[in-house]
Amino acid sequence: MSLTLHIDEARWRANLARVAERGALVPVAKGNGYGLGLARLATEANRLGADTLAIGTYDEYDAVAGFTGNIVVLNPWRPFSHREDDRIIHTVGRLSDLEQVRGRVLLEAMTSMKRHGFTAAELRSAAQLATDRGLRVEGLSIHLPLGGGLAEVERLIDDGLAAGLAGPIWASHLSAEELAQVRQRHPGLSFRPRIGTELWLGDRGALSVSATVIDIHPIKRGESFGYRGRAANRSGHLVIASGGTAHGLGLVAPSTNAGLRDRASAMAKGSLEASGVLRSPYSWQGRQLRFAEPPHMQSSMLIVPSDLAPPTVGDQLVVQVRFTTTTFDRVEFV
Ligand SMILES: *Cc1c(COP(=O)(O)O)cnc(C)c1O
């Protein structure tokens, strides 16, 4: 009675190997572990032979403790949020933090994302301060917006060089082609691509999600059901399947390009919720099912229309999920 992620092992590993071919890869394991779990990603990073793993926050350190190499923390070091360990590499983006941090650091350059980091002028002071304080500078960190572009990378590399940083450049969100190009242009510098989504989720066809049918009841139009005693607006079967809000299942089937338009349509569908015509992420026999009512904590009530042969208890429904927001009961290699 689980929401299960099935991984086609051979196919999934082939994608890992393909991405790792770029060289000097730093796998990223953060959040819900891209749906696969942080501990599993740590194990996989070991298998890949990665010397460094990137995590999002200091709080995630324990979950990846099985990783045998260095650990870069992507969120910035702060006086109120850090952890000391010889294998941790801190990311620092403020001079006041650089005055207090100890050990190994990446100096982060502010990109057009404007999230964290030093401006070009600050970077020069930072490099100097790091030297004065005897910190071990492990390189320059660049976190580009999605589809970042080469011009910005070149500018940031120049800023780094002007600050006297010749160490590796830890870059996020460079495409394979862009990475090859910057490497070609700067043979004297080393580049470390930090990759999460493309590595773990790059071949969606290797991943499938199923939910178990826990119960099923015939229902007639007008009959009441559910937490709110709502009347069924059509006849068919009421299916109760594993997967609910605790798994991160929302009201609307996720889209891979969830933009404004999708959100607008999600809101429009929200208003249809009361009439019981809300699309769910579940499907049966290739047909997308509708929620009978909003998902419960660990299960969802769905409507199988009367023109469709109903499943039986124990059958598996196919579920479309957004991996970075879904918690699976089980993750299994097949
Ligand atoms: C999350 C994150 C990454 C990985 O991003 P993906 O899009 O999953 O590859 C890389 N760098 C930084 C700084 C991040 O926060």
The ligand as an SDF file (V2000), in Angstrom:
LIG
                    3D

 15 15  0  0  0  0  0  0  0  0999 V2000
   20.4300   23.0250   -6.3370 C   0  0  0  0  0  0  0  0  0  0  0  0
   21.7230   23.5810   -6.7930 C   0  0  0  0  0  0  0  0  0  0  0  0
   22.4100   22.9650   -7.8310 C   0  0  0  0  0  0  0  0  0  0  0  0
   21.8770   21.7860   -8.5780 C   0  0  0  0  0  0  0  0  0  0  0  0
   20.8410   22.2210   -9.3990 O   0  0  0  0  0  0  0  0  0  0  0  0
   20.1700   21.2480  -10.4710 P   0  0  0  0  0  0  0  0  0  0  0  0
   19.3380   22.1590  -11.2720 O   0  0  0  0  0  0  0  0  0  0  0  0
   19.3630   20.2550   -9.7040 O   0  0  0  0  0  0  0  0  0  0  0  0
   21.2640   20.6180  -11.2370 O   0  0  0  0  0  0  0  0  0  0  0  0
   23.6260   23.4830   -8.2010 C   0  0  0  0  0  0  0  0  0  0  0  0
   24.1440   24.5620   -7.5740 N   0  0  0  0  0  0  0  0  0  0  0  0
   23.5110   25.1790   -6.5560 C   0  0  0  0  0  0  0  0  0  0  0  0
   24.1570   26.3420   -5.9000 C   0  0  0  0  0  0  0  0  0  0  0  0
   22.2700   24.7200   -6.1290 C   0  0  0  0  0  0  0  0  0  0  0  0
   21.6520   25.3290   -5.1230 O   0  0  0  0  0  0  0  0  0  0  0  0
  1  2  1  0
  2  3  1  0
  2 14  2  0
  3  4  1  0
  3 10  2  0
  4  5  1  0
  5  6  1  0
  6  7  2  0
  6  8  1  0
  6  9  1  0
 10 11  1  0
 11 12  2  0
 12 13  1  0
 12 14  1  0
 14 15  1  0
M  END
$$$$
